[in-house]
Structures are given as structure tokens and as C-alpha cells.
Amino acid sequence: MSTQSLAIVHCPHRKNTMNNLINGVKSSFNPKTVVSELATLNVKERMFLVAWLIIQTIAFIATGDFSIMGWIGVATGLLTAISLILVNHGLITNYTFGFFSTAAWLVVAFHTRLIGDISSQVFYLIMQFIGIAIWYKQMQITNDGHVHARKLTPIKIVGIVILTIVIYAINVKIAQHFNGTQIFLDATLLPLGIVGQILMTYGFLGQWFFWISINVVNVIIWANNFLGATSASRGAIVSMLILNIFMLINSFYGTYCWVRDSKKAGQ
């Protein structure tokens, strides 16, 4: 088959992918879609968000850090909270809030010199758009505005474990080269995040094992950061610590939601 023929074969696929991305971005960033999907949250989830915001605000005021980094820490917490609640229900606007929260988190990670966290957030930022394209495509199939849970096969599980170990080893070397902090803990964030984000993008239930693992590691990292922080940077760090504690709680709730969805689908 000629190169020209190959180009003709693959062009429709690339065109469809680009259309899914463009239409997905239009849909997920559409204010009407954002409002309508937020309106689907139940009372418990709204109370969870309010509690999250109140606790972060109290901690923010208590630390007395009203710097730009302090405000970014609070914004990161709120945006991430909303994004995660929307992920629990398989709603595409999670990527809208995810884009802004990831960008804000990246700024905080640069400020604290967490190399693994920086690389993770850069990856997440890129994956927001890949996720939009794939979720939009899946939603056209389900035709109900949601992405539904899928289960991993044993072969895929083995491949995922190997991939995670390889990326972790590479990330440790990179973090050591750049004199990162908390290297062996911090280096777990990228491999766990890559695998978790890929599984989330394709709607696999197994993503939640990785999100729970990441959140446990992050709670430890930010607790260590808090213990060693100066008063000048403590506000942003407290906000990030509270954020990760709530993210850990939410990851168990998200697991429940996706397991329930999987059972309804008969998987």
C-alpha cells in the first residue's frame, strides 16, 4: 500500500478525533452545560463542597498568609473539589474545572519545588483535552450525558503494574537530577497519575485504586511540607494539605459511585 493510500485511510480517523476534541471543548466549556451539570449534584455533595470551602477558608485566614500563593492555594482547592465531584458522576465538565485547577496546582508545585508534582500536573494539563475528546466520543455512544465504568482484564492489569514501576524508576532519576524534595515519595505521583488518568480517560473502574494511592502519598507530602514550612508560605501549603485530605475522602466516595454504576451496567 502506498504512503498516499495510508494517508487517505488515516485521515478520517484524525478528522473524527479533532471533531470530538473541538465539539467536546465547546460542550464542556459552555456555561449552560457547566450550570446544568452542577445542578445534578445531590444535597450531600453540595454540603461536601460547602464544608470543603469553609474549612479551607478558615485555615487560610488562620495562617495569615494572604499572598498570591495563598489565594492560588484556596482557588486550587475549590476548583479541584468541583472537578472531582463531577468525575464521580462521569460528567464531562469535570475537565473544565480540572483544567483551571491543574494550572493553579502547577503554580503551587513550582513554588514548593516538588519535581514529581510538577511533572504530574503538566501531564494532567495535557490530558484534560485528550480526556475531553474521548469522553465526548463515549457520550455520543451512551447518549445519556455520562461516561460509564468499565473493568480491566488480567492482562491489562499486569501491563499497568509493569508500566507504573518503569515510570517510577525513571521519575526517581529525574527528581534526583533536579535536586527535588521528598524524592522517593514525590516520584510516585507521576506514574500513579499517568496510569490513573489514562484509566479515567477510558472509563476504567481501576482508576480509583491509583487515585486513592496518590491521595495518600499527597497527604503525607503536604503534611511534611507544612511541618517544614515558614510562616510566609504556610497558607498555600495548608490549603493544599486540606485539599488532599478531602481528595482522599472523595476518592473513596468516587469508588463507591463507579462500582455502583458498574453493577447497574451488569459488569
C-alpha positions in Angstrom: 0.0 0.0 0.0 1.4 3.4 -0.9 2.1 6.3 1.5 -0.6 8.3 -0.2 -3.1 5.4 0.3 -2.2 5.2 4.0 -2.8 8.9 4.4 -6.2 8.5 2.9 -7.1 5.7 5.3 -6.0 7.5 8.4 -7.3 11.0 7.6 -10.9 10.2 8.6 -9.8 8.9 12.0 -7.7 12.1 12.7 -10.6 14.2 11.5 -13.1 12.5 13.8 -10.7 12.8 16.7 -10.2 16.5 16.0 -14.0 17.0 15.7 -14.5 15.2 19.0 -12.0 17.5 20.7 -13.5 20.7 19.2 -17.0 19.7 20.0 -16.0 18.4 23.4 -14.3 21.6 24.3 -17.3 23.6 23.1 -19.6 21.4 25.2 -17.5 21.2 28.4 -16.7 24.9 28.5 -20.2 26.0 27.6 -21.6 27.9 30.6 -25.0 26.3 30.1 -23.5 22.8 30.2 -21.5 23.7 33.3 -24.5 25.0 35.1 -26.8 22.2 34.1 -24.2 19.5 35.2 -23.5 21.3 38.5 -27.3 21.3 39.1 -27.3 17.5 39.1 -25.2 17.3 42.3 -27.2 15.9 45.2 -27.6 17.6 48.6 -24.8 15.6 50.3 -22.4 16.5 47.5 -23.3 20.2 47.8 -22.8 20.1 51.5 -19.4 18.4 51.0 -18.3 21.2 48.7 -19.5 23.9 51.2 -17.7 22.1 54.1 -14.6 21.9 51.9 -14.7 25.6 51.2 -15.5 26.7 54.8 -12.6 24.6 56.2 -10.2 25.9 53.6 -11.3 29.5 54.2 -10.9 29.1 58.0 -7.4 27.6 57.6 -6.5 30.3 55.0 -7.4 33.1 57.5 -5.8 31.4 60.4 -2.4 31.1 58.7 -2.4 34.8 57.9 -0.9 34.2 54.5 -2.8 36.5 52.2 -0.1 36.4 49.5 -0.8 35.5 45.8 0.3 31.9 46.5 -2.1 31.7 49.4 -5.0 32.8 47.2 -3.9 30.3 44.5 -3.9 27.5 47.1 -7.5 28.3 48.0 -8.6 28.5 44.4 -6.9 25.2 43.6 -8.8 23.5 46.4 -12.3 24.8 45.3 -11.7 24.1 41.6 -10.3 20.6 42.3 -13.2 19.8 44.6 -15.8 20.6 42.0 -13.9 18.7 39.3 -13.7 15.6 41.4 -17.4 15.6 42.3 -18.2 15.8 38.6 -15.8 12.9 37.9 -17.8 10.8 40.4 -20.8 11.1 38.1 -18.9 10.7 34.8 -19.8 14.2 33.7 -17.6 15.9 31.0 -17.5 19.3 32.7 -15.1 17.8 35.3 -12.4 18.7 32.7 -13.5 22.3 32.7 -12.7 22.7 36.3 -9.9 20.2 36.0 -8.1 22.5 33.5 -8.1 25.5 35.8 -7.3 23.5 39.0 -4.4 21.8 37.3 -3.0 25.1 36.1 -3.3 26.6 39.6 -1.8 23.4 41.2 1.1 23.6 38.8 2.0 27.1 40.1 2.0 25.9 43.7 4.1 22.8 42.8 6.7 25.1 41.1 6.7 27.3 44.2 7.4 24.3 46.5 10.0 22.6 44.1 8.1 19.3 44.0 9.6 17.9 40.8 7.3 14.9 40.7 4.2 17.0 41.3 5.3 19.5 38.6 5.7 16.7 36.0 2.4 15.2 37.1 0.5 18.4 36.8 1.9 19.1 33.3 0.7 15.6 32.3 -2.7 16.3 33.8 -3.0 19.6 32.0 -2.4 17.9 28.6 -4.7 15.0 29.5 -7.6 17.4 30.2 -8.0 17.9 26.4 -7.4 14.2 25.5 -10.0 13.3 28.1 -12.5 15.7 26.7 -12.2 14.2 23.2 -12.5 10.6 24.4 -15.3 11.3 26.9 -17.2 13.3 24.3 -17.0 10.3 21.9 -18.1 7.9 24.5 -21.0 10.1 25.5 -22.2 10.1 21.9 -22.4 6.3 22.2 -24.2 6.2 25.6 -26.4 9.2 24.6 -27.2 9.9 28.3 -24.6 12.5 29.1 -22.5 10.2 31.2 -19.4 8.0 30.8 -19.9 4.6 32.4 -17.5 2.3 34.3 -15.5 -0.5 32.6 -13.5 -3.3 34.2 -9.8 -4.2 33.4 -8.8 -7.6 32.1 -6.0 -9.5 34.0 -3.6 -8.9 31.0 -4.2 -5.2 31.2 -3.6 -5.2 35.0 -0.2 -6.9 34.5 0.7 -4.4 31.8 -0.3 -1.5 34.1 1.8 -2.7 37.0 4.9 -3.0 34.8 4.3 0.4 33.3 3.9 2.0 36.7 7.2 0.5 38.0 9.1 1.6 34.9 7.8 5.2 35.0 8.5 5.4 38.8 12.2 4.4 38.3 12.7 7.0 35.6 11.0 9.7 37.6 13.2 9.0 40.7 16.3 9.6 38.5 14.8 12.8 37.1 13.9 14.1 40.6 17.4 13.3 41.8 19.0 15.2 38.9 17.0 18.3 39.7 17.5 18.1 43.4 13.8 17.7 44.2 12.4 17.3 47.7 10.9 14.1 49.2 12.1 12.3 46.1 11.0 8.7 46.7 7.5 9.8 47.8 7.2 12.6 45.3 8.3 10.3 42.4 5.3 8.1 42.9 2.9 10.9 41.8 3.7 10.8 38.1 3.5 7.1 37.4 0.4 6.7 39.6 -1.1 9.8 38.0 -0.3 8.7 34.4 -1.9 5.3 34.9 -4.9 6.8 36.9 -5.5 9.5 34.3 -5.4 7.1 31.4 -7.8 4.7 33.1 -10.1 7.6 33.9 -9.9 8.8 30.3 -11.1 5.4 29.0 -13.7 5.0 31.8 -12.0 2.1 33.7 -13.1 1.4 37.3 -9.5 0.5 38.3 -8.6 4.2 38.2 -9.7 4.6 41.7 -7.0 2.4 43.2 -4.5 4.9 41.7 -6.4 8.0 42.9 -6.6 6.6 46.4 -2.8 5.8 46.4 -1.9 9.2 45.0 -4.1 11.0 47.6 -2.4 9.0 50.5 1.0 10.0 49.2 0.0 13.6 48.7 -1.4 13.9 52.3 2.0 12.7 53.6 4.0 15.0 51.3 2.0 18.1 52.1 1.9 17.3 55.9 5.8 17.1 55.7 5.8 20.4 53.8 3.6 22.0 56.5 5.9 20.8 59.3 8.9 22.4 57.5 7.2 25.5 56.2 7.9 29.1 57.1 5.1 31.4 58.1 5.4 33.2 54.7 4.4 30.1 52.7 2.3 28.2 55.2 -1.1 29.5 53.8 -0.8 27.8 50.4 0.6 24.6 52.0 -2.3 24.4 54.5 -4.8 24.8 51.6 -3.0 22.1 49.7 -2.9 19.7 52.7 -6.7 20.2 53.4 -7.3 19.8 49.6 -5.5 16.4 49.6 -7.3 15.2 52.7 -10.7 15.9 51.1 -9.5 14.4 47.8 -8.7 11.2 49.7 -12.2 11.2 51.2 -13.7 11.9 47.8 -11.7 9.1 46.2 -13.5 6.5 48.4 -16.8 8.1 47.5 -15.9 8.1 43.8 -15.0 4.4 44.1 -18.5 3.8 45.5 -20.2 5.7 42.7 -18.3 3.9 39.9 -18.8 0.5 41.5 -22.5 1.2 41.8 -22.6 2.3 38.1 -20.6 -0.8 37.1 -23.2 -3.1 38.9 -26.1 -1.3 37.2 -24.4 -1.9 33.8 -24.1 -5.6 34.7 -20.3 -5.7 34.6 
